[in-house]
Amino acid sequence: MKLQKASLYEIKRMAVGSAVLGVVEIAVFFVLWLLKIVDRFYPAVIGTVGGIGIAVLSFTMLCLAIQRAADTQDQKLMKSRMQLSYNIRLVIQAGWVVAAFFIPFINVIAAGAPLLFPTVIILALQRMGKLVTPSERKNSDVPKTDEEEEADKLETFEV
């Protein structure tokens, strides 16, 4: 199944936001390394990069699952597909954290923290008013940016 333009747009925002938060995380671990609180710096970098990859993969899988579910007419089948997608994504994320725990050159904290980045990004976008429906935006007095204008032209998910 091919990703819709709206999905690609959201995945791109998630990847960029995760990368920004990843740089912040690496900077924090660098300071901790300078203060001799952590003994090695590179495991934090490896953990952060891997965690960001898993987080973006998980978000991409969520977008695909939503598209697939939206194409389904049977509510029971739709619910079971979404549940299966959730379970698979959860196993992948848990597997990453377990692997990071057992692999000595990966910092488990640095590996697990990026899995929370998509939630943080979504909350930040909501707080800034950048994650609203086009109808909510039409009723707002705030002028749209060029990026928001382009996003309004993208397809939306409807069930």
BALOBA-1460 file (C-alpha; in Angstrom, 3 decimals):
// residues 159
<rec num="1" residu="m" x="0.000" y="0.000" z="0.000"/>
<rec num="2" residu="k" x="1.295" y="3.441" z="-0.918"/>
<rec num="3" residu="l" x="1.329" y="6.202" z="1.658"/>
<rec num="4" residu="q" x="-0.973" y="9.138" z="0.997"/>
<rec num="5" residu="k" x="0.462" y="12.638" z="0.729"/>
<rec num="6" residu="a" x="-1.073" y="13.574" z="4.081"/>
<rec num="7" residu="s" x="0.645" y="10.594" z="5.703"/>
<rec num="8" residu="l" x="3.992" y="11.468" z="4.145"/>
<rec num="9" residu="y" x="3.617" y="15.034" z="5.390"/>
<rec num="10" residu="e" x="2.926" y="13.877" z="8.960"/>
<rec num="11" residu="i" x="5.745" y="11.309" z="8.867"/>
<rec num="12" residu="k" x="8.128" y="14.029" z="7.692"/>
<rec num="13" residu="r" x="7.043" y="16.295" z="10.555"/>
<rec num="14" residu="m" x="7.479" y="13.420" z="12.994"/>
<rec num="15" residu="a" x="10.954" y="12.586" z="11.651"/>
<rec num="16" residu="v" x="12.134" y="16.205" z="11.784"/>
<rec num="17" residu="g" x="10.702" y="16.694" z="15.265"/>
<rec num="18" residu="s" x="12.279" y="13.455" z="16.462"/>
<rec num="19" residu="a" x="15.633" y="14.494" z="15.020"/>
<rec num="20" residu="v" x="15.468" y="17.828" z="16.846"/>
<rec num="21" residu="l" x="14.575" y="16.127" z="20.125"/>
<rec num="22" residu="g" x="17.314" y="13.574" z="19.446"/>
<rec num="23" residu="v" x="19.910" y="16.339" z="19.148"/>
<rec num="24" residu="v" x="18.679" y="17.716" z="22.483"/>
<rec num="25" residu="e" x="18.947" y="14.248" z="24.037"/>
<rec num="26" residu="i" x="22.461" y="13.744" z="22.698"/>
<rec num="27" residu="a" x="23.447" y="17.187" z="24.030"/>
<rec num="28" residu="v" x="22.145" y="16.224" z="27.472"/>
<rec num="29" residu="f" x="24.123" y="12.982" z="27.408"/>
<rec num="30" residu="f" x="27.205" y="14.910" z="26.245"/>
<rec num="31" residu="v" x="26.923" y="17.198" z="29.266"/>
<rec num="32" residu="l" x="26.445" y="14.162" z="31.513"/>
<rec num="33" residu="w" x="29.577" y="12.651" z="29.977"/>
<rec num="34" residu="l" x="31.562" y="15.857" z="30.550"/>
<rec num="35" residu="l" x="30.426" y="15.822" z="34.183"/>
<rec num="36" residu="k" x="31.537" y="12.171" z="34.411"/>
<rec num="37" residu="i" x="28.000" y="11.029" z="35.293"/>
<rec num="38" residu="v" x="28.028" y="8.591" z="32.372"/>
<rec num="39" residu="d" x="31.252" y="6.813" z="31.531"/>
<rec num="40" residu="r" x="30.864" y="6.564" z="27.738"/>
<rec num="41" residu="f" x="29.204" y="8.921" z="25.274"/>
<rec num="42" residu="y" x="28.862" y="6.843" z="22.092"/>
<rec num="43" residu="p" x="26.299" y="4.358" z="23.546"/>
<rec num="44" residu="a" x="23.930" y="7.295" z="24.042"/>
<rec num="45" residu="v" x="24.353" y="8.373" z="20.414"/>
<rec num="46" residu="i" x="23.764" y="4.837" z="19.130"/>
<rec num="47" residu="g" x="20.734" y="4.428" z="21.400"/>
<rec num="48" residu="t" x="19.251" y="7.768" z="20.374"/>
<rec num="49" residu="v" x="19.679" y="7.163" z="16.638"/>
<rec num="50" residu="g" x="18.250" y="3.649" z="16.886"/>
<rec num="51" residu="g" x="15.360" y="4.824" z="19.057"/>
<rec num="52" residu="i" x="14.478" y="7.587" z="16.606"/>
<rec num="53" residu="g" x="14.510" y="5.040" z="13.784"/>
<rec num="54" residu="i" x="12.156" y="2.737" z="15.684"/>
<rec num="55" residu="a" x="9.864" y="5.643" z="16.648"/>
<rec num="56" residu="v" x="9.567" y="6.878" z="13.051"/>
<rec num="57" residu="l" x="9.079" y="3.301" z="11.802"/>
<rec num="58" residu="s" x="6.315" y="2.825" z="14.354"/>
<rec num="59" residu="f" x="4.618" y="6.065" z="13.304"/>
<rec num="60" residu="t" x="4.856" y="5.051" z="9.639"/>
<rec num="61" residu="m" x="3.294" y="1.695" z="10.453"/>
<rec num="62" residu="l" x="0.503" y="3.546" z="12.288"/>
<rec num="63" residu="c" x="-0.169" y="5.713" z="9.213"/>
<rec num="64" residu="l" x="-0.316" y="2.620" z="6.997"/>
<rec num="65" residu="a" x="-2.665" y="0.890" z="9.422"/>
<rec num="66" residu="i" x="-4.982" y="3.902" z="9.529"/>
<rec num="67" residu="q" x="-5.074" y="4.082" z="5.723"/>
<rec num="68" residu="r" x="-5.793" y="0.389" z="5.486"/>
<rec num="69" residu="a" x="-8.483" y="0.562" z="8.161"/>
<rec num="70" residu="a" x="-10.096" y="3.562" z="6.485"/>
<rec num="71" residu="d" x="-10.500" y="1.495" z="3.306"/>
<rec num="72" residu="t" x="-12.302" y="-1.261" z="5.221"/>
<rec num="73" residu="q" x="-16.097" y="-1.225" z="5.428"/>
<rec num="74" residu="d" x="-16.431" y="-3.919" z="8.088"/>
<rec num="75" residu="q" x="-16.093" y="-2.323" z="11.551"/>
<rec num="76" residu="k" x="-15.050" y="-5.576" z="13.206"/>
<rec num="77" residu="l" x="-12.303" y="-6.167" z="10.631"/>
<rec num="78" residu="m" x="-11.190" y="-2.551" z="10.957"/>
<rec num="79" residu="k" x="-10.890" y="-2.875" z="14.731"/>
<rec num="80" residu="s" x="-8.975" y="-6.145" z="14.499"/>
<rec num="81" residu="r" x="-6.539" y="-4.667" z="11.948"/>
<rec num="82" residu="m" x="-5.865" y="-1.672" z="14.154"/>
<rec num="83" residu="q" x="-5.369" y="-3.933" z="17.188"/>
<rec num="84" residu="l" x="-2.957" y="-6.149" z="15.246"/>
<rec num="85" residu="s" x="-1.009" y="-3.088" z="14.101"/>
<rec num="86" residu="y" x="-0.846" y="-1.813" z="17.677"/>
<rec num="87" residu="n" x="0.416" y="-5.164" z="18.958"/>
<rec num="88" residu="i" x="3.084" y="-5.414" z="16.250"/>
<rec num="89" residu="r" x="4.302" y="-1.862" z="16.918"/>
<rec num="90" residu="l" x="4.380" y="-2.527" z="20.650"/>
<rec num="91" residu="v" x="6.421" y="-5.726" z="20.174"/>
<rec num="92" residu="i" x="8.892" y="-3.904" z="17.908"/>
<rec num="93" residu="q" x="9.349" y="-1.111" z="20.445"/>
<rec num="94" residu="a" x="9.663" y="-3.528" z="23.375"/>
<rec num="95" residu="g" x="12.120" y="-5.628" z="21.378"/>
<rec num="96" residu="w" x="14.260" y="-2.559" z="20.757"/>
<rec num="97" residu="v" x="14.349" y="-1.651" z="24.458"/>
<rec num="98" residu="v" x="15.150" y="-5.247" z="25.473"/>
<rec num="99" residu="a" x="17.904" y="-5.431" z="22.841"/>
<rec num="100" residu="a" x="19.312" y="-2.110" z="24.072"/>
<rec num="101" residu="f" x="19.344" y="-3.483" z="27.614"/>
<rec num="102" residu="f" x="21.372" y="-6.534" z="26.641"/>
<rec num="103" residu="i" x="23.714" y="-4.966" z="24.073"/>
<rec num="104" residu="p" x="26.540" y="-3.303" z="26.006"/>
<rec num="105" residu="f" x="27.316" y="-0.568" z="23.484"/>
<rec num="106" residu="i" x="23.763" y="0.863" z="23.535"/>
<rec num="107" residu="n" x="22.501" y="3.047" z="26.386"/>
<rec num="108" residu="v" x="19.049" y="1.746" z="27.298"/>
<rec num="109" residu="i" x="17.782" y="5.127" z="28.546"/>
<rec num="110" residu="a" x="18.924" y="6.837" z="25.364"/>
<rec num="111" residu="a" x="17.354" y="4.031" z="23.324"/>
<rec num="112" residu="g" x="13.988" y="4.152" z="25.085"/>
<rec num="113" residu="a" x="13.472" y="7.898" z="25.369"/>
<rec num="114" residu="p" x="12.996" y="8.513" z="21.602"/>
<rec num="115" residu="l" x="10.022" y="6.152" z="21.635"/>
<rec num="116" residu="l" x="8.214" y="8.915" z="23.524"/>
<rec num="117" residu="f" x="9.183" y="11.621" z="21.027"/>
<rec num="118" residu="p" x="6.118" y="11.204" z="18.749"/>
<rec num="119" residu="t" x="3.820" y="11.766" z="21.737"/>
<rec num="120" residu="v" x="5.781" y="14.852" z="22.769"/>
<rec num="121" residu="i" x="5.703" y="16.188" z="19.208"/>
<rec num="122" residu="i" x="1.952" y="15.646" z="18.865"/>
<rec num="123" residu="l" x="1.304" y="17.405" z="22.180"/>
<rec num="124" residu="a" x="3.552" y="20.303" z="21.142"/>
<rec num="125" residu="l" x="1.817" y="20.634" z="17.767"/>
<rec num="126" residu="q" x="-1.573" y="20.649" z="19.490"/>
<rec num="127" residu="r" x="-0.391" y="23.252" z="21.991"/>
<rec num="128" residu="m" x="0.898" y="25.485" z="19.176"/>
<rec num="129" residu="g" x="-2.357" y="25.089" z="17.231"/>
<rec num="130" residu="k" x="-0.616" y="23.351" z="14.315"/>
<rec num="131" residu="l" x="-2.592" y="20.124" z="14.692"/>
<rec num="132" residu="v" x="-6.163" y="21.124" z="14.004"/>
<rec num="133" residu="t" x="-8.681" y="20.115" z="11.385"/>
<rec num="134" residu="p" x="-9.225" y="22.356" z="8.326"/>
<rec num="135" residu="s" x="-12.746" y="23.220" z="9.581"/>
<rec num="136" residu="e" x="-11.339" y="24.367" z="12.935"/>
<rec num="137" residu="r" x="-8.742" y="26.409" z="11.091"/>
<rec num="138" residu="k" x="-11.409" y="28.080" z="8.914"/>
<rec num="139" residu="n" x="-13.203" y="29.307" z="12.041"/>
<rec num="140" residu="s" x="-9.974" y="30.736" z="13.470"/>
<rec num="141" residu="d" x="-8.900" y="34.366" z="13.160"/>
<rec num="142" residu="v" x="-5.231" y="33.365" z="12.973"/>
<rec num="143" residu="p" x="-3.834" y="33.640" z="9.415"/>
<rec num="144" residu="k" x="-2.423" y="30.463" z="7.882"/>
<rec num="145" residu="t" x="1.209" y="29.984" z="6.943"/>
<rec num="146" residu="d" x="2.169" y="28.742" z="3.473"/>
<rec num="147" residu="e" x="2.907" y="25.316" z="4.949"/>
<rec num="148" residu="e" x="-0.578" y="25.155" z="6.494"/>
<rec num="149" residu="e" x="-2.144" y="26.217" z="3.199"/>
<rec num="150" residu="e" x="-0.320" y="23.354" z="1.466"/>
<rec num="151" residu="a" x="-1.338" y="20.914" z="4.214"/>
<rec num="152" residu="d" x="-5.016" y="21.815" z="3.712"/>
<rec num="153" residu="k" x="-4.748" y="20.590" z="0.128"/>
<rec num="154" residu="l" x="-3.568" y="17.151" z="1.257"/>
<rec num="155" residu="e" x="-5.925" y="14.256" z="1.647"/>
<rec num="156" residu="t" x="-7.311" y="13.625" z="5.132"/>
<rec num="157" residu="f" x="-8.098" y="10.381" z="6.849"/>
<rec num="158" residu="e" x="-11.788" y="9.652" z="7.055"/>
<rec num="159" residu="v" x="-13.406" y="6.559" z="8.452"/>
